[in-house]
């Protein structure tokens, strides 16, 4: 509990606060008057997409110190779009105060026939215990980023193996002239012969149908986003979900849907508020991220054995950089469920969120809380290297950085139904360890970690996402 209180207090101390600047009334600080913006290197991307990410505009005047802060924030915004390998903002002074800003971008490759080799287990480490290639998904995505040069994204997906899935998505982030409104639509169908129907001793209880599918699912959704400022987003969504299972599932888990029901059908209505001021969304060193989310499952029309729950989710993450080579990162997140969720839509820890050191376990339940603390040391300074021998410009810029990561996690799941069979529920679980994080081109992150959990178990684990 002491460690949990420490995480909460430390995060509160790092919440963004107004910064008061002392003013020198005896001297006039140097100012910068922006007389224009010049953009180069955008062979595909429309200029208005780039200008949208700048936190200054032609005709603005400001103190020089503020001007350089805005240059750096604008560069970060452009990199966080995922459209460019490198971004450079160069001020060119025409006199003491008048300045022209040159924006130079190096565009990425935007058409990706991406191979799917995806493990069906919650993480790589669980799959590695069996190395069972029958538990692998394979297939392909066809991604097209930056469609029409407007940062639009589309993909189609065909997946086979453990789970057969076919899907599509199209995302338009800039619908209107002011580039504030966006929309995303998508849908998928999947069938799976083996599904998780519960947990025992915090290990998944898997049930396989040797004669065909054990669960078929149809999903569709539409999301509308409003981005009034650079860092704040409002997201509204409407989702449709339909699923069918075999009766062998209900015999093992009577509350999988609703009693003996073999079919469920429902809509979900949700809203999210996101405040994102990270320097890099791939591997953050400074900044903060906040998200509040609410989802209502089952709206009362077209429902069939639908959930009758509302979920509330919140997260806050903060990064502080006391030295060029050091970063302290602290995050808190939690989920609260109003109502009794059927097993189909409940989720605790062990899937998308987990305590490091418990990669082999799953903790089901209605609510959870999770805190993470990371102390990161830069082993290899981020560097960008040009390789002129590459035949295509989009691949000539290589990025590489390596970090040492000391971490401590603390989490708890509140479970009112399955706790008798799962010893990790309704208790605080801790994990500590050390790892090496490798960050490379096109937003790739590899984490190699050695963890010790609260059960006294230890081991070496691999992950392919950022550690926060």
Phi, psi and omega in degrees: 000323178301318180294322178296317178296323178299315180298317180296311182297318181296320180293318178299324179295334184264003178300144181299139179230155174299138180256126181262122179259128175290137182254135176268108183278356183261350182220148178266118182292152177299142181242160176235125177250116185276115183262353179175163178230127179246133184241133180227155174091353182271085179288328184245317186292130177293146181300324183294333176292322178287315181299327181301331183271353179280137180264017173221165182220160176302131181099348179290146172232141183198166175297148183301320180298319179292322180301315181289330174295320180290327175299314181293318179295323178295319177299317179298317179301316181293320177295324182288350173290339183077012183268343191230148171284315179219153175222132177232129174246115185244119176279131178242109183277128177268334170208197187297329185239332184278131185222138172256134180257121176261122179254117182244119182241150173241110188284148176278175172277132192252348180252115186233108167279090190272128178283136175265120168223088192241135181274138182283342181283164182302330178204169182301323186292323176295318179296323184296339178298324182252332184052039183272110182285352170288346180257035180238137172263139178221155181158216183202145164259151164241102182265142169229104178272157174054044177300138180059014181070019186243023179063025175274148183231136175222147174209155167235150188224135173227116185233140180229184179098229184300317177233124174273126183214139177227131184203174178208161173203144175223128185234127178238103184279348186227082183281319188259174183295327179277358177057045178253325183262143177218166180213149177220132178231147180196167179197160181201158170229138178214150174225142188220128181280329181238128180227160175277124182244015180152181177225149176217128188055032179061027171244143183294138175263107186261135178237126183246139173257112183286346185256003180157211185278143173264338179208130173247139182225140172237131181224146174210149181205158172223134178236138176240131182242146174233120181241088182290322179235181183291329191252351186243133177230141170247133184230124173246143184215150174228125184233146175243136182223132175223136182214149177228141179229166175276157183292344176297333180289315182291335177290331178272319183231090184299335181260026180300311170252278181206096183065234183268009183299137178257355182223142172229150179207128183195161171256154174233130178247129185219162177216141176227144171242126183234128174239110191234110176234046177277146176289327178214129179280346179279310179213100189281140174243329178218155174118196180207162180215128177232142176215133171239135186217139176226137179225132176252117180265123181088107185254000175094355176234140184062014181286146171215115183048046187276152171298154176232067186221161171230132179247140177242130183229137177219146176213145173221132181227138181221140179233132181234135185241086183289341181212158182307325185260356185243144174221135172251123179239131179227135179222147173228135175214155181200160180224137178229133182247128175262116185104175181259109183281138169296160185301329184302326185244000177282152177202124176255238179248149179120352178248259179289331178238139183202159171271124181296137187104346179246033182299336182271003186238156173231134181239105180279157177164174183276325185228154173209158172225141184214127175239141180226138174232131181231131171246115190245133177241133182281111178276314178235117182301137177306131181220147177245127185238131176273133176240094185292342181290341178294134185288339184245135184301323185296343182247008182278345181257116180250141180239144182203136176204150181226137182227147170263134188232117171259131188219158177213125181241151177214127182213159179211142173243132175262120186228120181262358186237320188252004188297329182299331182259000185224106190288345181272352179282154176059034176209157177278133180238132184241152176216139181224155179178189180223144182209170175239127180250126179247124181245128183230186184300158178056038169065033180268131179232129175239126179243125173247115190231146173243118189239151172235122182261178184290349177272358183086004179275147179219158180181174181256131186226146176246141176220160185232034176222169178291155191275005190263000000 
